[in-house]
């Protein structure tokens, strides 16, 4: 079976009147269908730039990005992007927020409406469908933002530090919630994070980037001895500390 996402010899530089600043240099990796990939690296190394390239918001200077065997520019609608902030609109209800993308794309079909209703029910937001974003906790807002992203049924989900604005305890809880949702929905996901514990707790593989211009220093498969893996239970796995030390050493 061919991979869902193929990155080959990917490079990118930002240009200004003062010259060019290379962000990424010759990246090569693949993501299999159903995988959860985490990307870590020094601050400013180009992690968010990489997600912008995969989403089609930026065009690579060199290299190729294939989604399901086709150039990403031809399959852009099949990529969902969840940002650090939920960007829910206060003048719309939670239900109106989660259908926004479908409204814009003229895809508010009966089938999609039923799917949204099911997700609101499954993930604890049915009772808040008519509430405004300011009436919800940070964790509930992130769940609403995730449902808005999943409503378009993307093949690939990009997560750009979606928990960073939450306090520590809420962050762990919401990470646990979203991990379960993505596994239940059988989604392929790429998470950018500065939190090594978070990366180890959710990822099937962790891609470690160097300082800018980013190259791939190491790709670490994660295998934890657990009966049922969740982000919370992963932190108590016997291998957890070993992975943390390995990744920390690579980043230093």
N, C-alpha and C positions, 0 to 999 in steps of 0.2 A: 504494500500500500504506500502511495506517495505521500510525503508530508503535506500538511495543510499550508504551512508557511515556509518559504525558502528565501533566505537572505544570502546573496552571493556577492562578495567583493564590494561591499557597500561603503562608500565614502561620502562625506559632506563637509562643506566649508561655508562659513558666513562671510559675505563680502561687504566692504565699506570703502570709503575714500582713503582710509589709512592702510588698506590691504585686505588680506583674507585671513580668517581664523579657522583652522581646521578643527572640526568637532568630532568627526568619526573617521576612522582609517581602516579600510579593508576588513570589514566585519563579515564573518561567514558563520551561519548557524541555521538550523531547521527546527520547526515546531510541529510535533505530531498532533493529529486530531485528538481532542480530549485532554491534552497536556496542560498543566499549570506551570508556567515559567516565571521565575523571578529574576530581575536584573538589578544588580547592585554595583556601586562604584563610587569614587570620590565625588564630592559636590562639584557641579559644573562640568562633569566629564562628557556630557552629551546624552544622558539617559532619556530625557524628555524629547530631545531632538530625534532620537531613534524612533520613539513612538509617533512623532509627527510624520516621519517618513513612512512608517508602516501604515499609518492611517490615510496617507495620500495628501496630507496638508502641505508637505514639502516634497520637492522632487530631488532624487539623488543626483549628485554630480557624476558619480561612477557606480557601477554595479547594478544589480537587479533585485527586485522584491516581487516574489510570486505568491499569490494566494490561490490555493487550489489549482496550481498550474498556470494561472493567468496573471499578467502584470497587474499590480495593485491599482493602477489608474482605471482599469476596466472593472474592478470589483469593489470599489470604495464603499458602496452601500452595505457591503457585508462585514464591515468593521465597525464595532461599537467602541466609543471612547468615553471613559469615565474619569473626570478630572479631580483635582484636590478639593475643590469646592463643589457643592451640589448644584449651584446655579438654578435652584427652584425659583419660580416667579411668584412673588408674594400676592400679586393680584389674581392669581389663579388658584383654584383648589388643588389638593393633591391629585385627584383624578384628572383634572384638566392639565396638570403638569406632566403626568406620566404618559398622556396621549399626545403631547405636543409634537414630538418627532413624527409620529404617524400622520398628524394633521398636516404638517409642513410637506410631507412626501405624498400626500393624498392616498394614504394606505389605511385609513380608518375603516376597515372592513368589519363585517359581522364576526368573522373568524378572529381577527386581531382584538376586537373588543372583548370577546369571550376569553381570550388568552390573558388579557390584562385583568379582567375580573377574577380569574383563577389565581393569578399571581398576588393580587391584593389580598385575597382571602388566605392563600397559603403562607404569606410572609407577614401577616399581622397588621395590615394597613387598611383592611376593609372598613373598620369602624372610624377611620380617619379620612375617608375618601373626600368628604366635603370640608375638611379642615384646611386652614391656610398653613403654609410652611412654618411660620413663626410659632404656631401652636404645637409643633412637633419637637421632640428631642433631636440632638445631632445624629444619633444613631438611626432614628426613624427616617430622618431626612435623607440619609445616605441609602437606606433601603429603597426609598421612593426614587432616588436618582438612578439606582441600579435597575429597578423595574422599568423606568423610562428608557434606559439603554437596551434592556433585554426585549422590550416591546417590539423592536424592529427586527428581532430574531437574527442577530449578527452571527456570522460563522466564527469570528474572532473578537475577543473582548480585550481592550487595552485599558489598564488601570494605572493612572499616574498618581501615585501616593494618595489614594482616596481616603485614607484614614488619618492623615497627618494633622488635620484640624481638630481632631477629637482628643479628649483627655485620655490618659493611659488606660484606665479600666474600661471606658467606653470603647476605646480603640480595639482592645482584645475581643470584647464582646461582639462588636460589629464585624470585625474580621472573621470571627467564627460564623456569624450569620451569613455573610456574603460567600464565604467558602462553601458552606452547605448548599446555598442557593445555586451557585455555579456548578457544583457537582450534580445536584438534582436535575438541573437543566442541561447537563452534559455539554458544557461550554468549554472551549479552548480559550485560555487567558494568558496574558503577559502582564505581570505586575512590576512596576518600577517602585523601589522603596529604598530608604536610607537605613531602615531598621533590619538588622541582620536576623534578629529573632523572628520577625515577621516573615522574612524570606524563607527561613528554614521551616517554619511552621506550616506553610502552605504549598511550597513548590515541589514539583517532581524533579526539576533541575534548576540550578542557579547559575546564571551567567555573570561572571565577574569581569567588569570593565576596568581598564587602566585609566590614569589621568588623561586629560585632553592632550592631543586628539585620541579618542578612545579606541583601543584595540581590545580584543578578547584575551584576557590573561588566563582564564580557566573556566571550564564548564563542569559544574559539580552535580552529579546525580545524587538525589536525596532518597535514602532508604531508611525508614524508621521502623523499629520493632514495636508495633502497636496493633491491638485487636481492631480498633476503629480509629482511623486518623481524623483528627480535627485540629485546627490551629491551637486550641487550648491544650489538648492532650499531647500534641507534638513536643511541647516544651518540657515534658517530663520523660520523654523517650531516652533510653540509655545512650543513644548515639548523638543526641542533641549538642552536648558540650563539644564533642569532637568536631562536628560540622562548624560550630561557631568559631572555634579556634583556627580551623583550616581557612575559613573565609577571611577572618580578621588578619591572619598572617599574609594572605594574598593582597589585601587592601593596604596593609602597611608597606 
